[in-house]
Amino acid sequence: MHEFAILTSDRTLQLPAEVYERFLPSDRFIVWMDGEALHLKRIAPSPLKVVEQSPTGEPISLDEINEIVHEVPRQRRDRKAE
C-alpha cells in the first residue's frame, strides 16, 4: 500500500500519519536524491544532546542521565522490531 507525502507552499513535507507516528517531532534526517527518488534516513540523536537540551533549573540526577543514555538504544531496537 502506498500513501502520499505532500510538499506545502511553506516548504514543509507532510508525511502520512502511519509514517509520522513512527518518529518524534525533534528527529533529524539525512536527505538525498537518487534520480527521481527522494530518500530520508533518520539520524539517531546523541544521548549527550538529549541531556544538553534538558530544561534549566534543577540539576538533572545521575539516574535521569542514565535513563536518557539507555533510552536511545531502546528506541532504536523498538523501531527495528516494527
N, C-alpha and C positions, 0 to 999 in steps of 0.2 A: 504494500500500500504506500503510495506517495502522497505527501502533503506539500503545500507551497509555503515558502517564506516570501515576505513582501518587503521591498525596499521603499520606504516612505520618502516624501519630499524633504524631510529634515535629515536624510541620510541614515535613518535607523532601520536596521534589518529586523523585522518582526518574524520570530520563529513560530512554528506550530506549537500548540500547547504541550503536546507529548514530548517535544524536544526541549522546550523551555524549562519544563518542570524537572529535568534531569540536572540542571545547573543552578548555581547561586547567582544572584544579581551582580556580585563583585567578581565573578570568574573572568579570566582573561583568556584570549585565544590568539594563536598564530593563524594568519590568513594568507593563502596563496592561490594563484590561478594556475591551472594546467589546461591550456586550450580554453574551452568554454566552461570547464568545471571550476567551481569555487570550493576550496577546502577550508575547513575550520578545525583546528586542533586545540583542545583545552590545555592550558598551562596550569599545572597544579600549583597552588600558592605555597610559598615558603612558610613553614611554621613560624619562623622568626618575623616575617611580615605580619602575620596574624597577631603575634604578641605586640609588635611595634604599634599596630593600629588599635590596640585596646584603649578604652576610654581613660582619660586622665582623672586624677583624683586618688582614690585608694590604690595603693600598690597592688599589683597582681601577685597572688600567692604562688609558691612553688608548685602546689597541687594543681592550680589552674593552668600554669605554664605546661606542666606535664600532660594534662588532658589535651591541651591545644596541640602539642607536638605529636601526640598519638592519634589525634582525630584525623589528620591529613591522610596518613596511610590507610586508615579505616574507611574514609570516603572513597579513596581510590579502589579498594577491594570491593566495596559495595557497588560502585559504578561498573566495574568489570563483570560482576556477577549478574547484572541486569541484562 
